[in-house]
């Protein structure tokens, strides 16, 4: 598969972040829209976008399709990213065709996986899917399935539970149809009726019912779903808001917050399974010279810091807080902990780079 196909795909891919999870989207150049799965953005009228090429920003959801599990997101104004081309109308997908599965699996940033078409047409639940042997994991949902020539032939949608290398992408013909229907509806916010398949806009919606067949439309698709954090998450968000951060931008799922600031990536997590709150940040990469001098400094600082500590992981210097039981994480002490920690991340990063010649961290990694 040509190397430029992967490069073009990487530039056109975005991470989609909602209060309930993460997914993948991609831009189609001819339509100036970002395409993803409906289940990625379900219940959201706005989502957060991020990529290798730009920092997080809020974008509007324009279209949701419960029948085909598709959604379109508005391309933020003056956002210059790459774009992909949809396969032409009579393009024929064949068994054993080489493909590229692209996305952000398991919360990781850009990943591409090569594979082949295992079955060009797999009929499931009344729709045609392309079955592939490329790994599709949570977070890949909404990403494109691409040919070796860079054409989008499907939208990665789901895997079978316990199925090894069994991924399924919605056939591109449904995406093409949805794009055309969206345009015909005036390119305004709209939802496909799951019953009669007509496109319903906010102007044509009749008291929550489809104006064509009378079926009740799902309220979340039009009104959005209210996000209510749990007790511990609510405390963390109150502190972060007090510290001046926009929750819509830094929230990544229900129990994670990611602050991207001055080339640092500060991650705060609450782990319900252990009931602990903690934070970590990659400050920099190890220098190539005088590493022992750096280690002496880190050990000396660790002896002085009861609530935070340095570690070295895979060649990177990491600063992390001590884990705090949620019952011991209070608004006043939690505020001081996170405030001091975030300030410490910036201060120590500068010291390590300027005094110990460490290599700056790259938050895109």
C-alpha positions as CSV (number, residue, x, y, z in Angstrom):
1,X,0.0,0.0,0.0
2,X,1.5,3.4,-1.0
3,X,3.1,5.3,1.9
4,X,1.3,8.6,0.8
5,X,-2.1,6.9,1.4
6,X,-1.2,6.6,5.1
7,X,0.0,10.2,5.2
8,X,-3.1,11.6,3.6
9,X,-5.3,9.5,5.9
10,X,-3.4,10.7,9.0
11,X,-3.9,14.3,8.1
12,X,-7.7,13.8,7.5
13,X,-8.4,12.0,10.8
14,X,-9.7,13.6,14.0
15,X,-10.3,12.3,17.5
16,X,-13.9,12.9,18.7
17,X,-14.3,13.4,22.4
18,X,-17.6,13.4,24.3
19,X,-18.4,13.2,28.0
20,X,-19.2,9.5,27.4
21,X,-16.2,8.4,25.4
22,X,-13.9,8.7,22.4
23,X,-14.2,7.9,18.8
24,X,-12.8,8.7,15.3
25,X,-13.9,10.9,12.5
26,X,-12.6,11.9,9.1
27,X,-13.0,14.7,6.6
28,X,-14.5,14.3,3.2
29,X,-13.1,17.1,1.1
30,X,-16.0,17.4,-1.4
31,X,-18.5,17.9,1.4
32,X,-16.4,19.8,4.0
33,X,-17.9,17.6,6.8
34,X,-16.4,15.3,9.3
35,X,-18.0,11.8,9.2
36,X,-18.3,9.4,12.1
37,X,-20.7,6.9,13.7
38,X,-23.9,8.1,15.3
39,X,-23.1,6.0,18.4
40,X,-19.9,8.0,18.9
41,X,-21.7,11.3,19.2
42,X,-25.1,10.0,20.5
43,X,-26.8,12.5,22.8
44,X,-24.4,15.3,21.8
45,X,-25.2,18.5,19.9
46,X,-21.6,19.5,20.3
47,X,-18.4,17.5,20.5
48,X,-14.7,18.2,21.0
49,X,-12.3,17.6,18.1
50,X,-8.5,17.1,18.2
51,X,-5.9,15.8,15.8
52,X,-2.2,15.7,15.2
53,X,-2.5,19.0,13.4
54,X,-4.5,21.2,15.8
55,X,-5.5,21.5,19.5
56,X,-8.9,20.7,20.9
57,X,-11.9,22.7,19.8
58,X,-15.6,22.5,20.0
59,X,-17.7,21.6,16.9
60,X,-21.4,21.2,16.1
61,X,-23.0,18.0,15.2
62,X,-25.1,18.5,12.1
63,X,-26.7,15.2,11.2
64,X,-27.4,11.9,13.0
65,X,-28.6,8.7,11.4
66,X,-29.8,5.9,13.6
67,X,-30.6,3.6,10.7
68,X,-27.0,3.7,9.2
69,X,-25.2,4.6,12.4
70,X,-23.7,7.7,10.8
71,X,-23.2,11.3,11.9
72,X,-21.8,14.4,10.4
73,X,-19.9,17.1,12.3
74,X,-19.4,20.7,11.1
75,X,-15.8,21.4,10.1
76,X,-14.7,24.3,12.4
77,X,-14.2,27.6,10.6
78,X,-10.8,28.0,9.0
79,X,-9.6,24.6,10.2
80,X,-7.1,23.4,7.7
81,X,-6.8,19.6,7.8
82,X,-6.4,17.0,5.1
83,X,-9.3,15.3,3.4
84,X,-10.3,11.9,1.9
85,X,-12.2,11.0,-1.2
86,X,-15.3,8.9,-1.2
87,X,-15.2,5.9,-3.6
88,X,-17.1,6.7,-6.8
89,X,-20.6,5.4,-7.1
90,X,-20.0,2.2,-9.1
91,X,-16.7,1.3,-7.3
92,X,-16.7,-2.5,-6.7
93,X,-15.2,-3.8,-3.4
94,X,-13.7,-7.2,-3.9
95,X,-12.7,-10.0,-1.5
96,X,-8.9,-9.9,-0.7
97,X,-8.6,-6.2,-1.7
98,X,-5.8,-4.6,0.5
99,X,-7.2,-2.0,2.9
100,X,-6.2,0.4,5.6
101,X,-8.2,0.8,8.8
102,X,-7.5,4.2,10.4
103,X,-8.5,5.6,13.8
104,X,-7.8,6.2,17.4
105,X,-8.2,2.8,19.1
106,X,-8.5,2.5,22.8
107,X,-7.9,6.2,23.4
108,X,-4.5,6.1,21.6
109,X,-3.6,8.7,19.0
110,X,-3.5,8.0,15.3
111,X,-3.0,4.4,14.4
112,X,-3.4,2.7,11.0
113,X,-3.7,-1.1,10.5
114,X,-3.2,-2.8,7.2
115,X,-5.4,-5.8,6.2
116,X,-7.6,-7.2,3.5
117,X,-11.3,-7.4,2.7
118,X,-12.3,-10.8,4.1
119,X,-15.8,-10.5,2.6
120,X,-16.9,-7.7,0.3
121,X,-20.5,-7.9,1.3
122,X,-21.7,-9.2,4.6
123,X,-25.5,-8.7,5.1
124,X,-26.3,-8.0,8.8
125,X,-29.5,-6.4,10.2
126,X,-30.7,-5.6,6.7
127,X,-27.5,-3.6,5.8
128,X,-24.4,-4.4,3.8
129,X,-21.1,-4.3,5.7
130,X,-17.5,-4.9,4.5
131,X,-15.8,-7.6,6.6
132,X,-12.1,-7.1,7.2
133,X,-9.3,-8.8,9.1
134,X,-7.9,-5.4,10.2
135,X,-8.2,-4.9,13.9
136,X,-11.0,-2.6,14.9
137,X,-11.0,-1.7,18.6
138,X,-13.0,0.7,20.7
139,X,-12.1,4.2,19.6
140,X,-11.8,3.1,16.0
141,X,-15.5,3.6,15.5
142,X,-16.3,6.2,12.9
143,X,-12.9,6.0,11.2
144,X,-12.6,5.3,7.5
145,X,-11.8,2.0,5.7
146,X,-9.5,3.0,2.9
147,X,-8.3,1.3,-0.3
148,X,-4.7,1.3,-1.4
149,X,-5.6,4.2,-3.7
150,X,-6.8,6.3,-0.8
151,X,-10.6,5.9,-1.5
152,X,-13.0,5.6,1.4
153,X,-15.0,2.4,0.9
154,X,-16.5,2.1,4.4
155,X,-17.0,3.5,7.9
156,X,-15.6,1.3,10.6
157,X,-18.5,0.5,12.8
158,X,-18.2,-2.5,15.0
159,X,-16.5,-5.8,15.9
160,X,-18.0,-9.1,17.0
161,X,-17.5,-9.8,20.7
162,X,-14.8,-12.4,21.1
163,X,-14.2,-12.5,17.4
164,X,-10.5,-12.5,16.4
165,X,-9.8,-10.1,13.5
166,X,-13.4,-9.7,12.6
167,X,-14.1,-6.0,11.9
168,X,-17.1,-4.6,10.0
169,X,-17.4,-1.3,8.1
170,X,-20.6,0.1,6.8
171,X,-20.6,0.1,3.0
172,X,-19.8,3.4,1.5
173,X,-23.1,3.4,-0.5
174,X,-25.0,4.3,2.6
175,X,-22.6,7.1,3.4
176,X,-23.1,8.5,-0.1
177,X,-26.9,8.3,0.2
178,X,-26.8,10.0,3.6
179,X,-24.6,12.8,2.3
180,X,-27.0,13.4,-0.6
181,X,-30.1,13.3,1.7
182,X,-28.4,15.8,4.1
183,X,-27.8,18.2,1.2
184,X,-31.4,17.9,0.0
185,X,-32.6,18.7,3.5
186,X,-30.7,22.0,3.2
187,X,-27.6,21.0,5.1
188,X,-29.2,22.0,8.4
189,X,-29.4,19.9,11.5
190,X,-31.4,16.8,10.7
191,X,-32.1,13.2,11.8
192,X,-33.0,10.2,9.6
193,X,-36.2,8.6,10.8
194,X,-35.4,5.0,11.7
195,X,-38.9,3.9,10.6
196,X,-39.7,5.6,7.2
197,X,-36.1,6.6,6.5
198,X,-37.1,10.2,5.7
199,X,-34.9,13.1,6.9
200,X,-36.5,15.2,9.7
201,X,-35.2,18.7,10.5
202,X,-35.9,20.7,13.6
203,X,-38.3,22.8,11.5
204,X,-40.3,19.8,10.3
205,X,-40.3,17.8,13.5
206,X,-43.9,17.8,14.9
207,X,-43.9,17.7,18.7
208,X,-41.2,15.1,18.8
209,X,-42.8,12.9,16.1
210,X,-41.8,12.2,12.5
211,X,-44.0,14.4,10.2
212,X,-44.0,11.6,7.6
213,X,-44.9,8.4,9.4
214,X,-45.8,9.7,12.9
215,X,-43.3,7.6,14.8
216,X,-41.7,9.1,18.0
217,X,-38.2,10.4,17.3
218,X,-35.5,9.8,19.9
219,X,-35.4,12.9,22.0
220,X,-31.6,12.7,22.6
221,X,-31.0,13.1,18.9
222,X,-32.7,16.5,18.8
223,X,-32.4,17.9,22.4
224,X,-29.1,16.3,23.4
225,X,-28.4,14.4,26.6
226,X,-27.6,16.1,29.8
227,X,-24.2,15.0,31.2
228,X,-24.2,14.5,35.0
229,X,-20.9,13.5,36.5
230,X,-20.6,11.2,39.4
231,X,-19.8,12.5,42.9
232,X,-16.0,12.2,42.7
233,X,-15.9,13.4,39.1
234,X,-18.1,16.4,40.1
235,X,-15.6,17.4,42.8
236,X,-12.7,17.1,40.3
237,X,-14.5,19.2,37.7
238,X,-15.4,21.8,40.2
239,X,-11.7,22.2,41.1
240,X,-10.6,22.3,37.5
241,X,-13.2,24.9,36.7
242,X,-12.1,27.0,39.6
243,X,-8.5,26.7,38.2
244,X,-9.8,28.3,35.0
245,X,-10.1,25.3,32.7
246,X,-13.0,24.8,30.2
247,X,-14.5,21.4,31.1
248,X,-15.9,20.8,27.7
249,X,-12.4,21.0,26.3
250,X,-10.4,19.0,28.8
251,X,-13.0,16.3,29.7
252,X,-12.2,12.9,28.0
253,X,-14.9,10.5,29.0
254,X,-16.6,10.2,32.4
255,X,-13.5,9.9,34.6
256,X,-10.6,11.5,32.7
257,X,-9.4,15.0,32.0
258,X,-6.6,16.0,29.8
259,X,-5.0,19.5,29.9
260,X,-2.8,20.4,26.9
261,X,-0.8,23.4,27.8
262,X,2.6,24.8,26.7
263,X,3.7,21.5,25.2
264,X,2.7,19.5,28.3
265,X,0.0,16.9,28.5
266,X,-1.4,16.8,32.1
267,X,-3.8,13.9,32.7
268,X,-6.1,13.6,35.7
269,X,-7.9,10.3,36.3
270,X,-10.4,8.9,38.7
271,X,-10.4,5.1,38.7
272,X,-13.7,3.8,40.0
273,X,-12.4,0.2,40.2
274,X,-9.8,1.3,42.7
275,X,-11.5,4.4,44.0
276,X,-8.4,6.5,43.6
277,X,-7.7,10.0,42.1
278,X,-4.4,10.7,40.5
279,X,-2.6,12.8,37.9
280,X,0.5,12.3,35.7
281,X,2.4,14.3,33.1
282,X,5.3,13.5,30.8
283,X,7.7,16.5,31.4
284,X,10.5,15.8,28.9
285,X,12.7,13.1,27.3
286,X,16.0,12.1,28.8
287,X,19.1,13.9,27.6
288,X,21.8,12.0,25.8
289,X,24.6,13.2,28.1
290,X,25.1,13.6,31.9
291,X,22.1,11.5,32.8
292,X,23.5,10.5,36.2
293,X,23.5,14.2,37.1
294,X,19.8,14.4,36.2
295,X,19.0,11.2,38.2
296,X,20.6,12.7,41.3
297,X,18.4,15.7,41.0
298,X,15.2,13.7,40.5
299,X,16.0,11.5,43.6
300,X,16.8,14.6,45.7
301,X,13.5,16.2,44.7
302,X,11.6,13.0,45.4
303,X,12.9,13.1,49.0
304,X,11.4,16.6,49.4
305,X,8.0,16.0,47.8
306,X,5.5,14.0,49.9
307,X,2.6,14.4,47.4
308,X,4.3,14.0,44.0
309,X,7.2,12.0,42.6
310,X,9.4,11.6,39.5
311,X,9.7,8.4,37.6
312,X,11.5,7.6,34.3
313,X,9.4,5.5,31.9
314,X,10.7,4.5,28.5
315,X,13.1,7.3,28.3
316,X,10.7,10.0,29.5
317,X,10.6,11.9,32.8
318,X,7.1,11.7,34.4
319,X,5.8,13.6,37.3
320,X,2.8,12.1,39.1
321,X,0.8,12.7,42.2
322,X,0.3,10.3,45.0
323,X,-2.9,8.4,44.6
324,X,-5.7,9.8,46.7
325,X,-8.7,7.8,47.9
326,X,-11.9,9.5,46.7
327,X,-13.2,9.8,50.3
328,X,-10.0,11.8,51.2
329,X,-10.2,14.0,48.1
330,X,-11.9,17.1,49.3
331,X,-12.5,20.4,47.5
332,X,-10.1,22.5,49.5
333,X,-7.2,20.0,49.7
334,X,-7.9,18.7,46.2
335,X,-7.7,22.3,44.9
336,X,-4.3,22.9,46.5
337,X,-3.0,19.5,45.3
338,X,-4.0,20.0,41.7
339,X,-3.0,23.7,41.6
340,X,0.5,23.0,43.0
341,X,0.9,19.9,40.8
342,X,0.0,21.8,37.6
343,X,2.3,24.6,38.5
344,X,5.0,22.1,39.3
345,X,4.7,20.4,35.9
346,X,5.5,23.7,34.2
347,X,8.2,24.7,36.6
348,X,10.0,21.3,36.6
349,X,9.7,21.0,32.8
350,X,11.5,24.3,32.4
351,X,14.2,23.3,34.9
352,X,14.8,19.9,33.3
353,X,15.1,21.3,29.8
354,X,17.1,24.4,30.6
355,X,19.4,23.2,33.3
356,X,19.7,19.5,32.6
357,X,19.3,19.6,28.8
358,X,16.4,17.3,28.6
359,X,14.5,17.1,25.3
360,X,11.0,18.8,25.3
361,X,8.0,16.5,25.5
362,X,5.8,16.2,22.4
363,X,2.1,16.2,23.4
364,X,1.3,14.8,19.9
365,X,2.9,11.5,20.8
